[in-house]
Amino acid sequence: MPASRSYDPLPSYEPVAGEVVAGWPALAVGLPPGPLVLAVDGPAALDWAALADGLAEAVRAAGREADLVDVRAHYGRAAGERLAARPVPDDDPFFTPLSQARVEDLFDSLPRPERPGGDAVVVVYGPGASLCEPDLLWYADLPKRYAEAAVSKGELPVGVNLGRPAAPGDLVRLFYTDWPVLDRHRDAIAERIDRWIDVQDPAAPAALDGAALRATLAHLARGPVRTRPYFNSTPWGGRWAASELGFTPQAGNTALGYELIAPEAGVLVGERGGPQVEVPFQLLCVTHPADLLGADVHRRFGTSFPIRFDYLDTVGGGNLSLHLHPREQYMRDVFGWPYTQHETYYVTASEDGARVLLGLTEGADVDTLRRQVEDSVENGAPVPVEDHVQSHPATVGQLFMIPAGTPHASGAGNLILEVSATPYLYSLRLYDWLRTDSAGASRPLPYEHGFANLDTGRRGEDVVKDLVQQPRTLRAGDGWREEVVGALPEMFYAVHRLVVEPGSAIPDDTAGRFHILNLAAGEGAVVETADGRTHPLAFAETLTVPAAVGPYRVRALGDTEVRIVKALVVEP
């Protein structure tokens, strides 16, 4: 029997019909001869001055003249303010609706660089450069985690937000204005990109030409694929991922593990040990939605990948905040997103006595809870949470259902696999255990939004009956079974579990809708598709099986039973 393997923090895939090259000189040498207007588009957060200098120096070293045009100098007055959606209420400091603006809205008029003479190159660079009718279009990218971390740490005090060159970096702007606007822009020009450039190492950028990029995306959209995982630190975080998976904590803990959160996830392309580019997973959804999502899911969700998998690590940490998520109509009307964040918690590991807080107690008094939350915010008084919210044992293998509007929190001592819908930035916190940050400031609590969405109808025994479900066998065969571990009529996805004995394999079929798999127990597995592809899956890894895969099977590795959490869309 093949040996199992350990968790791979850097899964990667070789490019199709091309290779990844590194360094500005390699990019400059690859430019076509003759006079050229080259646009380099990309997000606001990368170091555009360093990019322009590095590229121009390489072009000149190749014996060609290079002139630079920074499109940011052509943005209109208060350009950034044109982009932001108005918050509801107007003075809301926590959230805004997702911006529906376009990059074009930054400009009063677009620059139109004249074609140079001879063999010269005019480099037009910055967010929106692609709008200037270039001869050649490159896209320079820096994964979103860099901008978020930089703003959080104050490392990029000005210029990180789109159209605000002199303003300090702001996370609310980043999440709700910059990313939606820039993502739509990137997606709209994806088919025109002549070269994709990864500038995680600004001195030696890695790049893949556009034809190879599109061929690689087409290939990946029809076979099992993993995104690059990473872990963020937060005040409640634990150290399970550091001790068990080998991640290095950014700030002392590995709280939030990004296994597959589509708007931020990337796929590494390039040979191991050589240069690689990180390509947004979202490009698979945009360029091949029917293959990746399936026709029914594409009709329902457009190019939004609607399910996410992430880890909440509180092993050696503290309780998550008590929070909930917007109900669907509120999400549409106030935040401008077409579907809401139903969640589930699957307990992958837990310490003795660990708990999950979920659902109202039978006698919960919402008015009393509100007064206690307000007293906590104003006076630092503790809230007796368990007077209002039920506490459940965090049993390994148990799934907790968390429909929108349900108060919940993972307690300390858990590794939770969170399987949820994807609109991930509207957590309505009610209480955070009086924690403060390194500067002594309390965490912001948008409790008014929380109480506006609190579902008071499901409480007491109904919480246990509906939200703490017991597994039920859906199908079974020799050495395997598939169980439903969580499904609710109000939730558009279900969570199943594949249980495979050593030496056995379970057959499955996407039947036109993508599956997501996470190996929650056991030594390892191999996913084998009908067209001959194979993909390993180690403990704690998450794998997307695109709709186009169709029939496949999962074969257990090692000498112990394998348990795989599986999520799928169950309604169009």
N, C-alpha and C positions, 0 to 999 in steps of 0.2 A: 504494500500500500504506500503511495507517495507520502513523503513527510509533510507535515504541516509547516507553516511559515509564520513569522512574527509580523506585527503591525508595520505597515510601510507608511512613513510620514510624508514621503515624496513620490507618490505614484506618477508614472510618466508614460507617454506613448510616442512612438517614432512617427515623424511626419510622413505623409504620403506625397510622393512625386516632388520631393524637394528636401532641403536640409536647412538647419538653423545655423546661421553665421553669427559671429560676434565682433564687435568693435566698429566705431565710426568709419575707419578706413575701408573696411570690407563693404560697408553700405555705400560709401562714396564711389568706390571703384565700380560698383554694380549699376551706377546710374547710366541711362542711355546717352549716347553722344548727341551733340547739337544743343542749341539754346533750349532752356527748360525752365518752366515755372513749377516748382515742387512745393506742394502743401504738406505740412506735417500737423495733423490734427490730434486731439487728445484731451484728457481731463485737465481741470484747472490746477490740480494739486501737485503736479510734477514740476521740477525745476526747469522751466522753459529757457531761462537764460543760459544755463549750462548746456542744455540740448542744442540750442542754436549755435553756441560757440564751438561745441565739439563737432557738430556736423559741418559748419563752415570751414573750420580748420582742416578737416579731412578732405573736403572738396578742393580747397586751395592746394593742399599737399598733392592732390591728384592732378594738378596742373590746370585747374579751371578757376575762373573768377566766381565769387559767391557774394551775392547781396542778400541782406536779411530784411524781412518785413514782419513785424510783430503785429498780428491782427488785434491784439488787446488794446493797442494804442488807438484803434478805430472804434472801440465800443462807445456808445452814446453816454451822455451824462446820466449818472445814477443807473447805469445799465443793470446792475445786479438787482436793484429794487423792482425792475420790471418783471423779474422772473418769479418772485415769491408769491405764493398763494396767500390770501388773507386768512389769518387764523380765526377760529370760532371758539370762544368769543375773541374780540379784537385784541385783547390784552393777554391772551393765553401765552405764558412763557415756555410751555412744554412742547407743544405740537403746532404744526400747521398742516393744512391739507397738502397732498402731493401736488406739486406744481404741474400745470399743464402747458407751461410756456415752451418756447422753442429757442434754440441757440440763436436763430435769426433775430430774435427780439433784443439781443444785446446791441445790435448795430442800428445806427441811424441810416448809414449807407455802407455798403461793403467796399473794401479796397479792391481795385482792379489792377494788379501789377502788370506792367507792360512786359511783353516777351523780350528777354535780353538779346544782345547780339553775340555772334561767334559761338563759343562753346560754354558760355556763362550759365550760371544757375541762380535763379532767384528763389530763395527759400522763404515761403510764407508759413508762419508757425503760430500755434496757439489754438485754443478752443474755437472752433468755427472756421479754421483755415480752409477746410474743404469746400466752403461756400464760394470761394474766390475763383472758380473756374480754372483749376490748375491743369497742367499737362499730366502730372503724376501725383498720386495721393498716398501718403504714408500715414499710419496711425501709431502714435507713441502712447504706451499705456503703463500705468502704475497701479497695481491692485488696490482696491479700496481700503484694505486694512491699513495701508501706510498713512493715508490721509486721516482716517479715524484716530489712529494712535497718535499722530503728530498733533492734531487739534487737542486731544485729551491731555497730552503732556505739555502743550504750549510750545512745541518745537517749531511750529510754523505760525508765528504770531500774526502775520499779515499775508494776504494774497492767496490763501488756500481756497477761499470760496469764489465761485464763478462770478466775474464781473464786479468784484469788490477788492481792488488791488491794495487799498490802504487800510482795510478793516481787519481786526483780529479774527482768527479762525473761529468758526461757530458751528457746533455739531448740529443744531436744529436746522441751520441753512444747508449743511452738508447732506443730511439725511433726506429732507423733504423738498428741497429745491434743486441743489446741484446734481445729485445722483439721478433723480427722475429725468431732468432735462438732458443731461449728458448721455444717459443710457439710451434714450430715444434717438438722440442725434447719432450716436455710434451705430445703433442698430439700422438706422436709415441709410447709412453710407457703407455698411458692411460689404456689400457686393462689389463696391467700387475700389476697395482698398488694394493698393498695389504692393504694400509691404506692411507687415505687423512688427512693431518694435517694442520690446520689453525693456524698460529702463530701470528695473530694480537695482542694477549696477550702472549708474549713469556714466561711468568711465568706460565701460565695456558693454554696451547694450547688445542684446540678442535679438535676432530678427529672422522672420520667415516671409518669403514672398507671397503675394496674394493668391496666386494659383495654388500653391502648396497648402496655404491656409484653408482655402475652400475645399480642396480635395480631402484634407485631413478632417475637417468638420463633417463632411459627408460620410466619411468612413466611421468616425466616432459615433455619429447619430444612429448607426445601425448595429451597434454592438455594446456589450457591457462596458461601463466607464466609471472611474472614480475621480472625484475632484480632489484638489490639494487640501488637506485638512490643516487647521491651525487652532490655537487656543488663545483666548483673551483672558486677562486678569480682571477681577472685580472685587469689591470689598467682602463678598460672601464666599469667595472661591476656595476650593480645596486643592489637593495635590495628587489625586489619583492618577491623572494623565501624566504627571511628571514622573511618578514612581513606577507606573505600570507600562506606559507607552514611550517614555523617554523624551517627552517634550520639555523644553526649557522654559520655565515660567517667565513672562515679561516683567511681572511685578509681584513675584512671590507666590503665585498660585495659577492654576489652570482651570479657571471657573467655567468658561463658556467655550465649548468645542465646536468649531464650524466644520461639520462633516459634509453636509450638503445644504447650503442656503443659497439658492440659485442666484439672486441678485449680486451676491458678493463672491461666489465660488469661482474658482479657476481650474482649468485643466492644463497640466504641464505637458508640453510637446517638445521632444528632442531626445537624443540619445543620453542614457545615463552616463554621467561623467563628463559630458560635453555641454555646450551651450544649450539652454532651453528657453522657450517663451511660455509665459502663462497666459492662456487664452480664456476670456470669460466664458463660463458655462452657458451664460445667457445667449451667446452667439449660436449655440446648437439649437436653442429654441427658436431663434429668429430665422436662421437659414434653412432649418429642416424640421419645422414644427410637427408635420404629420408623422415623420419617422420617429421623432423623439417622444412626443406627447401621445400621438394617436389622433385620428381624425375627430372623434367625439370630444376628447379633452381639449383639443385645439379650438373647436367650435365654442366650447364653454368658457375657456380661460384665455383665448387668444394665444399670445406667445409668452404668457406668464407661467412659469413652472410652479404648480400650486402646492407642492408638499415639500417640507424641509425636514432634515434630520440633524440634530445637534445634541451635544452632551452638556449637562449641567452637573458640574463636579463640586460637591460639597463635602467630600471625604477629607476630614481634617479641617473643614471650613465652618461656615455658619449657615443659618437659614436664609433662603431666598426671601426677598420682600413678599409680603402678602399683596397679591395683585390679581387683576383680571384683564380680559380683553374686550374690545368693543363688540356689541351685538351688531348684526349685519346692517340694519337700516342706519344705525348711528355711524357705522364705518363708512357707508356710502355718503350720507348727508354731511357729516362733519369733517371727515378725513379724506373723502374723495377716492376711496378704493372700492372696487366692485365686489369683493368677498372678504369675509372676516377671518379671524385667527382662532379657529377651533384648535385645541391642543390635546395631546395625550402624553402621559409620563409612563415610560417602561423602566422598571427598576432593574438595572444591569448588575449593580453591586451595592451593598449597604453594610454599614457597621451595626453592631448589636444595638437595638433600641431605636434605630433611625425611624423617622416618621415622614408622612406626606400629609400636608394640610389641604383639605379639599371639601368644598361645599358647606352650606350653612347648617348649623345645629337646628334641631327642632324648635328650640326656644329663642333663636337669635332675634334680637331686637335691633333693627337697622338704625333707628333714630339714636339709640344708645351708642351703637358702634360709631356713628357719625360724630357724636359729641366727643367720644373718646379719641377718635382720630384727630379732630380739631384741637383738642387739649394737648395731644402729643406734639402736633405741629407747632402750636403756640408756646407751650410750656415745657416740652420735653417729658411729658408723663408717659409711662409705659401703657400699652394697650393689652388687656387680657384677651389675647387672640382666641384662645380655645373656648372662651365663653360664647363665641359667635361662629367659629369655623371648626369643622370636625378634624380630628387627628386620626390617621390610619397607619397601621404598621407598614413599613416599607419592605415588603417581602420580595426577594429576588424573583423575577419572572412575572410579577403582577403589573398589569396595565391599569392606569387610572385615566378615565375619560374626563376632559375638561372643555366642555362647550363654552362658547363665548358668553361672558357675563358671570361665570362661576369663579368665586374667590378661591385662590389656591397658592401653594408654595411648597417647594421641596424643602424638607428639613435638613439639618446638618447630618453628615455621614452617609450621603447617597451619591451614587453615580446614576444619573437619570438619562436615559435616551429619550429625548423629546422629539416626538413625531407630531408635526403640526402643519397647519396651513402657512403659507409663505409671507403674508404681510406682517413683517416681524418687528416693526418699530413703534408699535402702539401698545406698550405695556402700561396699564393704568394702575399705578401703585397706590395702595391704601396705607401701608405701614412698613417700615424698614428697620424695626428693632432698635431705634435710636442710634443707628450707626452714623459715624461721621467719616469724612475723607481725610487725607493726609494733612489738609489745611484746617481741619476741625469743622468743616461745613457739613450740614446735614444733607442727605440725598434729597433732591426735589421729589415731591409727592403730588402728582396730579389727581388728588382724591375726588375733586368735583366730577371729573370725567368718570372716575371709578364708580361713584355712587349713582351717576346717571345711567350706568350700564349694568348695575348689580341685579342679577336674576334672583328674585326673592321667592319664586314659586317652587323651586326644587330644594328641599331641605329634609333633614332627619333621615328616616329609613329610605326615602326615595333616592337620596344621594348614593347610599350603599347599593341599592338595587340597580340603579341605572348607570352609575359611574364607576363602580368597582366590580366589573363583570368577571365571571368565571369562564375559562376557555371552553369552547364547544367544538367538537370535531366536524370539519367541513367535508373532508375526504380522507381516505387512508389506503395504504397498500402494504406490500411486503417490506417492512423495515422503515416505514415513513408514515407521517400523517400531516395534514394541514389543519390548523385550528384557527377559529375566529376568536381573537382575544379582546376585541373592542369594535363596536359599531353602534351608531345612533342614527335615528332618522334625520336629525337636523344637521348631521355632519356629512360632507360630500365624499369623504374617504373613510376607509376601514383599515384596521390593523390586524394582520394575521400572523401566525407563527408556523414556520416549517420545522418539523422535528424529524431528524434523520439519524438512524442508528449507524454505528460504524460499519463500513463496507457497503452501505446502501446509497441509493440515489433517488431523489424525488422528482418526478416529471412535472413540468409546469408549462404555461402558455400565457403570453401577455394578452392574447386575444384582442389586440388592437389598442391596449392602454398600458402605459409604462408601469413598471414595478420598481420599488426601491427595496433593497435587501441590506440588513445589518446583522452580522454574526454576533449574537448576544451571549452564546455559550458554546463551548467546544473548542477543538484544536484548529479547525480550519475546514474549508470547503473549496470546491472548484465549480464554477458555473460553465456549462457546456451548451453551446447554441447549435441549432440545426444546421447552420452553414459552416460549422467546423471551428468557430472561435472558442477559446477557453480563457477564463479569467479567474485567478485565485481570489479567495476571500478569507482573510485572517480574522481572528477575534478582534472585535470592536471596529472593524472596517465597514464602510457603507458603499454600496454599489448601485448604480442606476442601470436598469435593464430597459432599453428603449422599446417603445411599442412595436417597432419594425422587427424586433428579434423574433417574435412569434414563439414557437415551441422551444423550450430549453429544459435542462435538468440541472439539479444541484446535487453534487456528489460529496459525501462526507469524507473528510480526511482524519487520520488519527484513530485513537482507540476509545474515544468517548462520544456520547451522543452530541449531535450538533443541533443548536436551536437558532433559528434565523428569524428575526423580525422582518415582516414584509408589509409594505403599505401600498395601496392602490386606490385610484379614484373609482367610486362605485356608482356614481350618478353623473349623467351628462351635464 
